[in-house]
């Protein structure tokens, strides 16, 4: 099982598939999931001849269940150590949800030559939580509710998220895919409760405004218009205004977990962006 040990002793699990001389694509997963959430993309892009890499964020999946270092700067420091270890150059970084924030901050800080393009899908930037400077954001009480539910019964909370708003399975006429719900739950429960609890503040309160402004590479911003987890109006529609070379694509009726249940549509669009 491939892992690297980063500066503070945390072990980070990663997958690295495909020809080592091919262009790399690095995937950054959302909360509280793991690299397994990228199965549909890893297999697709591997089949297109790319080298595909995905890691389990600290406290998630098969990485160390840390009780410290659960903050965005440390997450990105871990990615820097991984990309240095693998010596990834001219890479495309694709992030979903919390992973979109991680990808944005990494790309903004990456060494010259490391990154070719970026994709932010259903991503949390610029910042989620409501404040005087972000009046359209999600109220802090919502995230406090997440913390309360996680601490009270994490297993039930994760089942409720996956069977409800994450994939839009709570919407009228939606066809629930039970195996997809189970797979989300499986990934979530593999991680550490403390890291996941801490990460709620990370994904909701981290401000990525300056990161987005600093990104120099072409960046595709993709967002479902029916996203109930990261509402599009306070995310993609604001992020695109901050990016120097941003391209916005929105999808009517698509939920937060669109990369899983609509991979057949979204994967070819990402491929076209990479090849453009």
C-alpha positions, -999 to 999 in steps of 0.1 A, spaced: 0 0 0 18 32 -12 22 59 15 46 87 22 54 100 57 52 137 58 70 162 81 50 156 112 50 118 109 16 115 93 13 87 67 -5 98 36 -20 70 14 -20 75 -23 -28 58 -56 -5 63 -86 -16 45 -118 -5 46 -154 27 54 -173 51 75 -152 61 96 -183 24 105 -191 9 138 -181 -3 135 -145 -38 143 -132 -40 147 -95 -74 144 -78 -84 160 -45 -114 145 -28 -142 160 -7 -152 157 29 -154 131 45 -145 108 17 -113 93 2 -95 88 -30 -120 61 -38 -145 88 -46 -126 94 -78 -130 58 -92 -151 69 -122 -125 96 -131 -93 75 -123 -104 47 -146 -116 70 -173 -85 91 -175 -62 61 -171 -79 47 -202 -72 80 -220 -34 75 -214 -29 98 -184 -10 91 -152 -36 94 -124 -29 101 -88 -52 105 -58 -45 106 -21 -65 102 11 -63 135 30 -49 132 65 -76 118 88 -95 104 59 -96 70 43 -64 50 48 -42 79 59 -33 84 96 -63 94 117 -47 126 129 -60 146 158 -38 176 148 -29 193 115 -65 193 103 -64 227 86 -61 238 50 -25 249 51 -14 215 65 -35 197 39 -18 216 12 17 210 28 9 173 26 1 177 -11 33 196 -17 53 168 -1 34 142 -22 39 160 -55 76 166 -47 80 130 -38 65 119 -71 82 148 -90 50 157 -108 53 183 -135 28 198 -159 0 183 -139 -37 189 -140 -52 193 -105 -89 184 -101 -107 191 -68 -142 185 -57 -159 203 -28 -133 206 1 -108 192 -24 -116 221 -46 -103 244 -19 -72 222 -14 -65 222 -51 -70 260 -54 -45 267 -26 -20 242 -39 -22 255 -74 -18 291 -62 14 281 -43 29 255 -66 64 257 -78 69 268 -114 63 240 -139 43 218 -115 8 227 -127 -6 230 -162 -43 234 -155 -69 232 -127 -105 220 -124 -127 231 -95 -159 210 -94 -187 218 -68 -158 235 -50 -161 254 -17 -142 286 -27 -142 315 -22 -157 309 13 -188 292 25 -198 306 58 -220 337 60 -205 369 74 -208 407 70 -184 404 40 -202 373 26 -239 379 32 -250 352 8 -231 325 26 -244 296 46 -252 305 82 -227 293 108 -256 275 126 -258 251 97 -222 240 103 -227 239 140 -255 215 132 -232 193 112 -208 191 142 -236 183 166 -249 155 143 -214 141 137 -206 139 174 -240 124 183 -241 96 157 -216 99 129 -229 68 112 -265 81 110 -253 115 100 -233 102 71 -262 80 59 -285 110 60 -261 131 39 -255 105 13 -291 94 9 -303 130 9 -287 163 -3 -253 151 -15 -266 133 -46 -300 151 -47 -317 118 -37 -340 139 -15 -355 157 -45 -389 149 -60 -386 122 -87 -350 113 -78 -340 77 -83 -319 67 -52 -289 45 -60 -285 25 -28 -250 12 -37 -238 48 -42 -252 58 -8 -234 27 8 -201 36 -9 -202 72 4 -210 59 39 -182 33 37 -156 60 27 -168 84 54 -167 58 82 -132 47 72 -118 81 84 -113 95 118 -141 113 137 -118 140 151 -103 149 117 -138 150 101 -152 171 130 -123 196 126 -126 196 88 -161 211 90 -146 244 101 -119 240 74 -142 236 45 -167 262 57 -145 290 72 -113 290 51 -112 320 28 -97 311 -7 -102 346 -22 -65 354 -25 -57 319 -37 -81 322 -66 -67 356 -75 -31 341 -75 -39 312 -99 -22 318 -132 -31 286 -151 -64 280 -170 -90 268 -146 -123 251 -153 -151 258 -127 -179 233 -129 -209 234 -106 -244 218 -104 -272 243 -104 -291 220 -79 -262 217 -55 -277 217 -20 -243 213 -2 -223 241 -18 -248 265 -33 -237 277 -67 -245 314 -61 -219 317 -33 -193 295 -48 -187 290 -86 -205 323 -95 -182 342 -72 -150 322 -79 -152 328 -117 -150 365 -110 -117 361 -92 -98 338 -116 -75 353 -142 -81 325 -167 -113 309 -156 -140 290 -176 -174 285 -160 -197 256 -168 -229 250 -149 -253 221 -150 -291 224 -145 -304 199 -121 -270 184 -112 -263 179 -75 -232 182 -54 -221 146 -61 -224 151 -99 -190 137 -107 -202 103 -95 -237 100 -109 -230 121 -140 -195 110 -148 -206 100 -183 -212 137 -191 -186 154 -170 -155 132 -177 -155 140 -215 -159 177 -207 -129 177 -184 -109 158 -210 -118 184 -237 -107 212 -213 -74 194 -206 -67 189 -243 -77 223 -254 
